[in-house]
Amino acid sequence: MTEAVTIRGAGIVGLCVATELVARGVDVTLRDPAPEPGAHACSWWAGGMLAPFCEGFSAEEPVVRLGQEAADWWAAQGVEVIRRGSLVVTLERDRRELDQFARRTQGHQMVSGTDLAELEPYLADRHDRALFFADEAHINPRNALMHLRKRLQEAGARFEQSDAAPTGPVIDCRGLAAQDSLPDLRGVKGEMVVLRSLDVTLKRPVRLLHPRFPLYIVPRGDGVFMLGATQIESAERGRASARSVMELLSAAYALHPAFGEAEVMEIGADARPAFPDNLPRITRKGGTIHANGLFRHGFLLSPVVARMVAGLVTGDNETPEFLTHEDHG
Amino acid sequence: MPVFYETEITSRLMLGTAQYPSPAILAEAFHRSGAGIATVSVRREAGGERAGQAFWDMIAALGVHVLPNTAGCHSVREAVTTAQMARELFDTNWVKLEVIGHADTLQPDPFGLVEAARILTDDGFHVFPYCTEDLVLCERLVEAGCRVLMPWGAPIGTGLGLNNIYGLRSLRAHFPDVPLVIDAGLGLPSQAAHAMELGYDAVLLNTAVAKAGDPTMMAEGFARALEAGRLAYEADPMEPRDMAAPSTPVFGRAFT
């Protein structure tokens, strides 16, 4: 068993891996170019949905299976996990999309009329049916990142502000920056908007299926809503395009016109690190373990990736599921 | 097999590269279907400084011909600029020209299309125009220098199939020597087979494959349908008859 490791990258993966290692008594140093979680990290811009079943529509099977562990993990760390499920709706014109979504996912029931009105009165005005995924949850991603950091500090983990490659046993948990050692890693740009509306109330994340402008809205409380997210094959970071923002806002407006009166609080963009199959990868190269490529599943899959990495470090599990034996160096 | 601008392609299937669940599945769809051409969108929102390079490298690694497109362009100028950008990025003078005339149906703008086709042809491009099945438009495009025509089957992404069989058939009859490709609107392999039976040279798909529950399986389904439809076309099918015609005489049968 390794007694001390340095983790490169204190974003979602790094913080989760550190949490699992500290719990196993490993001495952990986290190294990141920024002093604390913030706009430089892709996870800062996340939706925070813990929605393994919905993700199963387009993601590979491990995302659905392993993502189901996320809500309990976050709750166990003391993060507020809101377990009210999630809803999927379509505009009237695209209603067949909802049936297709139902066919290709599990863990849902079709709700309509008074059942829907009870769940989300604001949606029931405009939608006659929705798919309800009762076992899904959501968290506030920024609070969760800050919370993990604080707990790690209290537990004695060290945080170093540096971009230099450390010596000794290293766990590389960086995002796109890990491209320097993992050439298969690519960026998938995502753009998001944060709105505040006192006219709309939603208790749970809502997805709008749309052939061109799919959207999800995550309520953050106090009238704050996160609108996400585009998915563009580009490593560009930090620049949201007018077109994307317009599409997100139009979709939100179509979901409920009251969003038209909302205040725009924030527009954000970053690039998700992803491998060609859009699944995370754990790779061993010399003294370094790489755990990267969480794509759009940082909060959903980092807990299970962290557990796998911890198993490797402590020798409890030498062949975790996401371990790849290909040498991408 | 179809020949586009003196280049013979080993497959009648062209696949778009957008909307797949992952690049790995996209690559597998190409392998399983044997598709010979990949169309790639040069989306300007991908950003500068080759921010989309990783994805484009994956397309290049498929080992098929790359046909950059001007998807999402609503004006001649936009389309011409995008085509020029694509030529540099992909080092090819092929371009699938889209000039969208209607935001909702994504119907081609026939007037802008002809103008852009002329500009690009004069600039040395080999233009693959995404057009409607309008005969006059197609004549104008050929006059503008296009040596391939890509009429829609139905609006992009609808999966409605071949909406105007008569129009597509007469297009084939009018342009016996211009390669014709059904671009857009197909949802099912049977529709692709039908296009082949009409004598079309190839089909271009994206949503039908990318948004299927199992994209790689659907890609193979289309590849087989294309083969079946082409065989039927080359075999010179029987003419449909109004009269039921028993294939063995019943008159004077010895045994009943």
Contacts between the chains, C-beta under 8 A, distances in Angstrom:
chain1	res1	chain2	res2	distance
A	58	B	21	4.4
A	59	B	21	6.9
A	60	B	21	7.6
A	60	B	22	7.6
A	103	B	213	7.5
A	104	B	213	5.4
A	186	B	23	7.8
A	186	B	54	3.5
A	186	B	55	6.4
A	186	B	58	7.8
A	187	B	51	7.2
A	187	B	54	6.8
A	189	B	46	7.6
A	189	B	47	7.4
A	189	B	51	7.5
A	211	B	157	5.9
A	212	B	157	7.7
A	232	B	43	6.8
A	232	B	45	6.1
A	232	B	46	6.1
A	232	B	52	8.0
A	233	B	46	6.7
A	233	B	52	5.4
A	233	B	54	7.7
A	233	B	55	3.7
A	234	B	43	7.9
A	234	B	45	7.5
A	234	B	46	4.0
A	234	B	47	5.2
A	234	B	51	4.3
A	234	B	52	4.6
A	234	B	55	7.6
A	235	B	51	4.8
A	235	B	52	7.5
A	235	B	53	7.5
A	235	B	54	6.3
A	236	B	46	6.9
A	236	B	47	3.3
A	236	B	48	7.7
A	236	B	49	7.9
A	236	B	51	3.9
A	239	B	47	6.5
A	241	B	45	4.4
A	243	B	45	5.9
A	244	B	45	6.4
A	274	B	22	7.9
A	276	B	22	6.4
A	276	B	23	4.4
A	276	B	24	4.3
A	276	B	27	7.3
A	276	B	58	6.7
A	277	B	22	5.1
A	277	B	23	7.7
A	277	B	24	3.8
A	277	B	25	7.6
A	278	B	21	7.0
A	278	B	22	4.0
A	278	B	23	7.7
A	278	B	24	7.4
A	279	B	22	8.0
